[in-house]
Amino acid sequence: MGNGVAAVARVREAEDRLSNRNFEMLSGFIYDYSGIKMPSSKMTMLEGRLRRRLRATGIPTFNDYCDYLFKHDGIEKEGIFLIDAVTTNKTDFFREPKHFEYMTETALPELVAAGHKRLRLWSSACSIGAEPYTMAMVMQDFAERQGGIDYKIYATDLSTDVLQAARRGIYSADMVQPVPPEMRRKYLMVSRDPSRAEVRIHPHLRSMIGFGRLNLMDDAYRMGDPMQMIFCRNVLIYFDKPTQARVLSRLCDCLVKGGFLFVGHSETVTGIPLPVKQVANTVFKKV
């Protein structure tokens, strides 16, 4: 009996499809809330990811789900889970390694030479934490060599799910393969259970990072301290040009004069009036 009911439920789920009308409402909300573009080519992807939300909420169909969101004020409770479901969070340790070489060899020495001993860095789309923990490894090594450096890293993301994972700082052994061996020995703790094949970021490094939720669509970024370095990599590609311009302008507002902005290698600031000059491939310095 129970198996029969489950089978019927699976058939109904397979037959349920996201209508064009519902897709337009959902993609409109996602764009307004997060700036993420959802062209019609993403309809199948959105449908697949939202099936999990239907199961989690017990809402039987996409049509019922959209009615709950847009006709019965469900957006206030469900909106954050919808955004978590659709955001893409590809990330790696030491992704785009030339950036970290530039950070170590040029940006940090220039900042110290300019009198900055209290350094504040920001990973503005931190995903599950690989980027800010990479920044922390580089910063900790630099601070130990330099002496007298006080640093703090802020890491923000739109998704509450990825922030929870980032705070834990636990990763598969495969994921940390790009970390140089000497940094692995210093900053990664291996699980006592060899069957788990996991590592955890060292507590001191975790203590140097403050994680918090931030929407890059906000009118202003209330980060407190001005930043000497901001990473905003591989997120601008999901925004249209006007949204990119607004986000980059607000990021520059948070940057000290002489501070550095890093964007992804597939991203450009060409045609956007910003108070920066290019100093390396996808690296910009505030003037």
BADREN-222789 format. One record per residue (C-alpha): z, x, y. Coordinates in steps of 0.02 Angstrom, whole numbers, padded with zeros to 5 digits, always signed. Layout:
<nodes>
ZXY
...
</nodes>
This chain:
<nodes>
+00000+00000+00000
+00053+00134+00122
-00100+00240+00080
-00213+00092+00111
-00140+00061+00284
-00160+00245+00328
-00341+00242+00270
-00379+00091+00379
-00297+00177+00527
-00405+00331+00499
-00563+00225+00494
-00515+00136+00655
-00481+00303+00739
-00649+00372+00683
-00738+00218+00751
-00649+00222+00920
-00750+00310+01053
-00721+00353+01235
-00833+00243+01341
-00931+00309+01490
-00826+00202+01605
-00662+00269+01537
-00728+00447+01541
-00773+00427+01725
-00598+00363+01766
-00514+00503+01669
-00625+00641+01736
-00600+00575+01914
-00410+00582+01894
-00418+00756+01815
-00524+00821+01959
-00416+00743+02095
-00256+00807+02015
-00306+00980+01956
-00475+01023+02033
-00547+01044+01858
-00725+00980+01841
-00762+00873+01689
-00951+00850+01675
-01021+00728+01548
-01053+00875+01430
-00862+00886+01408
-00846+00705+01350
-00832+00748+01164
-00705+00884+01201
-00599+00766+01305
-00608+00632+01171
-00549+00755+01038
-00403+00819+01140
-00346+00645+01192
-00338+00584+01011
-00177+00684+00995
-00105+00592+01145
-00151+00424+01069
-00057+00473+00911
+00092+00539+01009
+00106+00383+01116
+00063+00258+00980
-00073+00184+01090
-00210+00123+00970
-00373+00147+01068
-00446+00245+01214
-00472+00082+01306
-00287+00037+01287
-00240+00213+01341
-00343+00200+01501
-00274+00026+01535
-00099+00098+01520
-00142+00241+01639
-00238+00150+01773
-00186-00034+01763
-00003-00023+01712
+00055+00128+01814
+00068+00239+01660
-00007+00384+01756
+00163+00429+01830
+00237+00462+01657
+00082+00511+01559
-00017+00608+01690
+00066+00775+01656
+00035+00759+01468
-00147+00713+01501
-00168+00871+01606
-00081+00976+01473
-00203+00907+01344
-00361+00953+01440
-00319+01121+01520
-00398+01271+01434
-00281+01418+01409
-00381+01567+01345
-00282+01725+01376
-00258+01902+01310
-00148+02051+01344
-00235+02181+01454
-00382+02063+01478
-00509+02144+01595
-00422+02314+01578
-00510+02390+01731
-00398+02280+01838
-00242+02359+01768
-00316+02533+01788
-00349+02494+01971
-00175+02423+01990
-00095+02581+01919
-00207+02714+01996
-00248+02640+02166
-00163+02478+02219
+00018+02522+02180
+00009+02699+02253
-00071+02629+02412
+00064+02497+02431
+00204+02624+02409
+00119+02744+02531
+00113+02601+02657
+00303+02582+02642
+00315+02439+02517
+00464+02476+02404
+00503+02293+02369
+00351+02230+02274
+00318+02047+02235
+00174+02003+02118
+00107+01834+02067
+00011+01777+01914
-00052+01610+01980
-00128+01542+01819
-00017+01627+01691
-00058+01523+01536
+00055+01573+01389
+00112+01731+01477
-00002+01873+01421
-00057+01912+01600
+00115+01919+01685
+00190+02016+01539
+00046+02141+01551
+00080+02155+01738
+00265+02183+01699
+00227+02323+01576
+00119+02411+01705
+00247+02382+01843
+00394+02443+01738
+00303+02604+01692
+00256+02632+01874
+00433+02594+01937
+00508+02718+01813
+00387+02855+01866
+00399+02819+02052
+00586+02783+02071
+00663+02672+02203
+00545+02527+02171
+00612+02350+02165
+00490+02226+02089
+00481+02045+02035
+00339+01948+01957
+00311+01762+01983
+00209+01669+01853
+00148+01491+01876
+00036+01369+01787
-00009+01186+01792
+00031+01157+01608
+00211+01132+01555
+00166+01170+01374
+00102+01345+01410
+00248+01384+01526
+00368+01342+01385
+00276+01463+01270
+00271+01596+01406
+00459+01589+01434
+00490+01618+01248
+00383+01774+01252
+00344+01770+01065
+00168+01818+01007
+00074+01854+00848
+00053+02036+00802
-00136+02013+00814
-00125+01952+00993
-00034+02108+01056
-00159+02230+00980
-00235+02270+01152
-00064+02333+01213
-00064+02525+01212
+00043+02597+01071
+00172+02678+01185
+00197+02513+01278
+00210+02421+01113
+00353+02535+01063
+00442+02513+01230
+00416+02330+01268
+00388+02234+01105
+00522+02192+00978
+00459+02166+00800
+00526+02020+00699
+00651+02069+00564
+00558+01952+00448
+00396+02045+00405
+00316+01886+00340
+00316+01814+00516
+00203+01950+00592
+00273+01912+00765
+00338+02012+00912
+00444+01965+01062
+00438+02037+01237
+00589+02147+01275
+00729+02051+01367
+00724+02166+01519
+00539+02132+01545
+00567+01945+01523
+00705+01952+01654
+00582+02024+01782
+00471+01870+01777
+00509+01700+01854
+00407+01560+01775
+00376+01395+01863
+00253+01251+01873
+00130+01251+02017
-00028+01150+02048
-00161+01252+02138
-00218+01087+02216
-00056+01078+02317
-00080+01085+02506
+00027+01241+02519
+00104+01363+02395
+00289+01379+02429
+00319+01544+02344
+00455+01609+02459
+00424+01796+02468
+00255+01856+02531
+00157+01941+02392
+00089+02117+02381
-00022+02072+02234
-00095+01909+02169
-00192+01882+02008
-00298+01723+02003
-00416+01759+01860
-00529+01648+01756
-00470+01486+01834
-00587+01474+01985
-00734+01447+01866
-00666+01272+01831
-00673+01223+02016
-00819+01176+02128
-00856+01285+02280
-00754+01184+02409
-00603+01185+02293
-00623+01372+02262
-00624+01400+02451
-00465+01300+02477
-00373+01386+02335
-00425+01561+02388
-00378+01527+02569
-00203+01470+02518
-00183+01621+02405
-00229+01736+02548
-00097+01649+02655
+00033+01708+02527
-00030+01888+02530
+00038+02023+02646
-00084+02122+02751
-00143+02264+02640
-00103+02162+02483
-00223+02144+02337
-00308+01991+02261
-00382+02002+02085
-00505+01871+02022
-00596+01858+01856
-00753+01959+01819
-00858+01800+01806
-00795+01739+01975
-00850+01775+02153
-00787+01745+02329
-00961+01767+02404
-00994+01645+02545
-00811+01600+02568
-00736+01658+02734
-00576+01750+02686
-00473+01887+02772
-00512+02013+02634
-00629+02157+02597
-00692+02203+02425
-00618+02367+02362
-00672+02363+02179
-00761+02247+02059
-00675+02077+02085
-00530+02160+02179
-00501+02120+02362
-00381+02187+02495
-00314+02082+02637
-00361+02148+02809
</nodes>
